[in-house]
Amino acid sequence: MKIKPLIENEITRFETGKVFTYKDLSSYFLNPKTTVKAVSRLVQNGDIKRFAKGQFYRPKKGIFGELSLSDTEKLRTFMYQGGKLKGYVTGTALYNRMGLTTQIPKTITIASEKSAQNKDLGTVQVKLVKSRVPVSESNIKYLEILDVLSDIKKIPDSKPSSVMTVMDNKLKNIGQDELCTLIKLADYYPPATRALLGLLIQRIDNSLATTLKRRLNPTTRYKIGMDDSWHNTNEWNIE
């Protein structure tokens, strides 16, 4: 079978409004140059649209014509690499989703292994930040928790004590193995983040909290701005 009909046949099977790359086409591994030329021709003919370099999509059809690529799909292009999740939404958008703030950000922050940069995608602004550890499907929920604790003083319209209450309820729903994973990942975050995590874990498992406390400098104090509703803050040098 010739390359061009093979490419066209494969592309028609892709869902409209979903971004694909050259590597999603089997012909690319057989003949890269021919595949690139064939895809470029399809773009010129208007059969597919180019989103960014090496990224394309079949446009959806609406009542009034072609629909633009959705913001959700645009963001996915920064979070997936080779079909695997390698990034996640953090910052104010994450804190809004967790119910920690009512503020809706104009710029979406994505943590991944890609270099830090800002992107203007027209309908959405994206800020790429370097993740502290390699991102995977299995560790995102832990990194989200640690990001919240790390930015606890920066979360709009929220007080640290109220944020800690939300995170306290969240941690009560995870098991001991998950707590251990959370503690390991916390090593990649600042000491203040680990102290806050320790304060939370102490309410669930004192022995695990003791393990975490050994990793902290006993003379360092962390000015977070906690109120009197939280006890044992002195044990973690949290003010």
N, C-alpha and C positions, 0 to 999 in steps of 0.2 A: 504493500500500500504506500502511495506517495505521501510525503511529509505534510504538504499543505492540506489535503482532505482530512488527514489524521488529526491535525491541530484543530481545524474547524469543527470536527466531530466531537473532540474532547471539550472544547470551549462551550459548545451548546449544552453540555451536561452540567456546566457550572451554574450554581444558583445565581440569579440576577441580583445585583447589589452587593455581591461578595467579592472581595479582592483576591486575585490569584497572581502568582509569579511564574516566571519561566520554568522554575523547577517543579511546578505542579503539572507540567506537560511532559508526558512520557517521551515525546519526540526530542525534547531538549537534551536528553542523555544519549540519543542516537546521533543527532546532528544539531549542535547548538547554534551554529551560524544560520542555518536554514530556518530554524525555529524562530530566531530573533527577527529575521527578515519577514517571515510570514506573519508574525504577530504585529510587526510594524505596519504591514500592509492592511491588516484588519483594522488597526487604529485609524489609518488614513481614510479607509472606506467608511468609517463610522460604525462598524459592527461592534467594536468594543471601545472603551475609554481608558486612557492612561491616567492613573491616580498620581503616581510618582514614578521615579526611575525604576524600571523593572517590575512595576506593580500595575495591574490592569483589572477591569471589571466589566461585566455585561450590565448595561444600565437597565433599571426597571422602567416599565412603561406605566404612566399614569393617565388620567383622564385628559390632562392638558399637555401631554407629551412625556419626554424623558424626565425621570426623577434624579436628583443629585444623590451622590453617595451619602448615606446616613452618617451622623457624627459618631455613632457607636461603632460602625465599621471602620471609620477613619482611625479611631483610637485603637482598634484591634490590630491594626498594622504595626503599631509600635509595641504591642504586648506579645505578639506571636512571632516566632522565628522557626522556620522549617516545620510548621504545624504544631510546635510545642509552645506552651505558655512560658514566656521568659520575662514578663513584666507585669506590673499591677498598678492600679490607680491608688494614689496616696494623697496626702495633703488635705486641703479643705473639702474636696469632693468625697474623700473617704470618711472624714469626720461628719459630714452631712449625712451620709448613708448610715452611719452608726448612731445617728440621733444626737450627736454631741454639739452640733451647731445648726442653725437654720440658714446660715449664709450659703448661697449658691455661687460658687466661684466662676469667674469669667475664663480663667485658665485652668485646665486640667493637668495635674502633675502625675507623671508616670515614672515609676522607679524600674529600672532595668539595667542590664549590663552595658547598654549603649552609652556613648559619651554624652555628657550634659550639653543640652542645647535647647533653644526655643523654636517652636514651629507655628507658623500662622497658616491654618488650614481653611481660612475663609470664614466658615461658620463656627469654628472652635479653635481656641488657642491651646497649644500643648507645650508643657515644660517637661523636658526629660531630665531626670536626675539619676545619678549613679546609685544602684542598689548596694547595700552594705554586704550582701552575700548573693551568690547565684540564685535566681528566682526559679521556682518550680511549682507545679500544681499543689504539691504536698506541703510547702512551707509558707505560702502566701498568708494564710490566716494567722500564723504566728508573727510574721513580719508586720502585718497590719496592727496587731496589738502593741508590738514594740514601737512602731511609728507613733502611735497615739501617746504612749508614755514618754517618748522622746520629745514630742512637740506639745506636751501637756500645757505649757504656759503660753503657747501661741495659738491655741484653738479659739477661733472667734466666738464671742458671746458665751463662753463657758469658764467656770472656775475649776481649778485643779481638783478640788475635793469632789465636785459633782462628776467630773470626768472619771475619777477613781471609783466612784460608786457604780457607774455604768460598767467599767472594766471588771470590777469585783463580781458583778452578776454574770458577766461573760465567762470569766475563768471558772466559775462554779460548775459550768456545763462541760468542762473538758476533763479527761482522765489523767492519771498520774504519768503515763508514758508521754502524753502530750505536754504536760507541765515540764517534764525533763527536756523535751525538745525545745521548748520555749526558753528554758534556762540556758541551754547550749547556744542558741542563737543570740541570746542577750549579751554574750561575750563580745559581739561585734558592735554593740551600742555603747554610748557613754555610761560612766558609772552611775550617774543620777537615774538613768533609765533602769539600770539593774536594781538600784535601791528601791524604786517605786514598785518594780516587779516583785521584789522580795517582800515588801509590805503587803502586797496582795496575796502572794502565795502562802505567807505565814498564817493567813486566815483559813487556809485549806489543808496545808501539810507543813507542819513546823520543821520536820527533818529536812525537807527539800529547801525550805527557806534558809536553814542554817548552812547548807551547802553553798547557797548563793551568797550569803553574808561573808563567807570566808574569802570571796573573790573581791571584796571591797576594802578600801583603805579605811581603817577604823577611825582615823583622825579627820577625814574629809566630811564636810557638811554640805548639804544640798538645799539651796533656797528655792523652794517650789511655791510656797504660798498656801500651804494646807491650813484648813481651819480646825477647830477643836472637835469636830465631829469624827475625826479620825484619830484612833488611839495607836499607841506603839510607834508613832513616828520618830520618837527620840531613839528608839532601838536601831533605827536605820539612818540616823543623823539627818532626817528630813525636817525642814522647817517650813 
